[in-house]
Amino acid sequence: MESWDVVIVGNGPAALRAAIASSDAGTIPLLIHDSGISSSQGTAPSAGIAASIKEVDSTAHRDDTISRGGETVDRSVAARICGEAVGTIVELERWGLVLRRSSDGLPFTSSASGHGQPRLTGCGDSTNSSVTKILEEQAIKRNITRRNDLLPLSLVLDNNQIRGLTILNVANGEVSVIQSKSIILATDGYQGLWSNVANGAGLGNSLAINAGISLRGMGNIAYNSMKVTGTDLHLPIESIGSGGQICKESGEGTNVEAVLEGESCVIDFRNIDTSSEVWFAQTARRIQDRTGLNISTDVVPISGAISATTGGAPVDENGRVTFDNGEMWITGLYAAGRSANTGFHGDGILAGNVLLEDLVSGAAAGAHAGAGADSVQFGGGDILSNELSASDDKVSNFFENSGISVSEFSSKLSSIVKNMNGNAQKTLSELSNLKATNVQLTDNSKVMNTELVSALKLDGLVAIAESIAESK
């Protein structure tokens, strides 16, 4: 049986930052995910990083976060994470991140809805990919082991203590188990519920649910970005602060709130600042490739979209997954980024706070898990073996079923979620009926079966949809 001190599930900024912190704490981490290395670098950003770079302190950032999120925001968490923003930027720069800068030599900050001051900083439309690349370089420097094509199937708990997890090796179709002292869930969010599983399967959330963990913040669903209508291409909020103009169909100027509230709008990039063009060149190319529109001459239709979710496993300031209203925690189980609910966000998300939280929560979880590894012993041999058998049966069942296709199942699930409309009982009934519907695979081989991977992820998304409905 393979054994590791700390296993991190994910491949985005939160997961990479957790792996780095865990390694720096003196332990040996393993980073696993079901996609290829650098696959997350291609993610188009919806916003950069919010930080009080040109302010005396982070008090106003905290207050703006609370104002946007409402009463469900934890004030102490907001103060702590906002207070770490500038230090996070400094650390990334020290590691080699090239930020957009203003004439005074400081990192460029742009205005955004909900911010009382210009506070969004980053690398234009490549912030996500640039930050991810820097973190990947730091992981390589620390010789952190990364394995792709490994899909986690289940967590193994023993009396509220983590013992390991089962995995599917996508390359050969084999199910196995990894013993671990600690596991950090740091996967993407579950925004794929409203579109396609490829856009966010919420794997960390579904693993937690299936382990009996009650998630928090699942009712806080809000449109939080603008996308090119008819595509899944999200546009960076910073483009508005650099000359992009949102207009109603009548031509009247408006703001991003109108887009998020469902108003039919377009964005006009024709007057974008000359000095800003280079920082949004990828946006221009993406729009051209996906729609044929030239932003130098054409306006682009946009609509509100969910690009990030904030519900997840409840965690404390160290990233430990908690229960009993935060009074107790599951030994060795951590969550960060989109897999966690820190209390930083509420009913609304302040632009730039998502990536900030990913980095801060990842660092906290990794540091605590790494520092505590020496005091924990491996264990749970029998329970790991039992869970391995159950996971193997689950995978095998997909090859024995007859039923609807993966794409049809996905379409039915998205339809249910989009039409939830606050009717929890109706939604739960529809989800129950869908769960009873078998999925039939067209590919009967277990080797590199991406259809099987999608089916397993959809199974997890159903559990997440149930959690959302139950929170309404």
Secondary structure, 3 states (H helix, E strand, C coil): CEEEEEEEECCCHHHHHHHHHHHHCCCCEEEECCCCCCHHHHCCCCCCEECCCCCCCCHHHHHHHHHHHHHHCCHHHHHHHHHCHHHHHHHHHHCCCCCCECCCCCECCECCCCCCCCCEECCHHHHHHHHHHHHHHHHHHCCCEEECCEEEEEEEECCCEEEEEEEEECCCCCEEEEEEEEEEECCCCCHHHHCCHHHCCCHHHHHHHHCCCCCECCCCCCCCEEEECCCCCEECHHHHHHCCEEEECCCCECCHHHHHCCCCEEEECCCCCHHHHHHHHHHHHHHHHHHCCCCCCCCEEEEEECCCCCCEEEECCCCEEEECCCCEEEEEEEECHHHEECCCCCCCCCCCHHHHHHHHHHHHHHHHHHHHHHHCCCCCHHHHHHHHHHHHHHHHHCCCCCCECHHHHHHHHHHHHHCCCCCHHHHHHHHHHHHCCCECCCCCCCCCCHHHHHHHHHHHHHHHHHHHHHHC
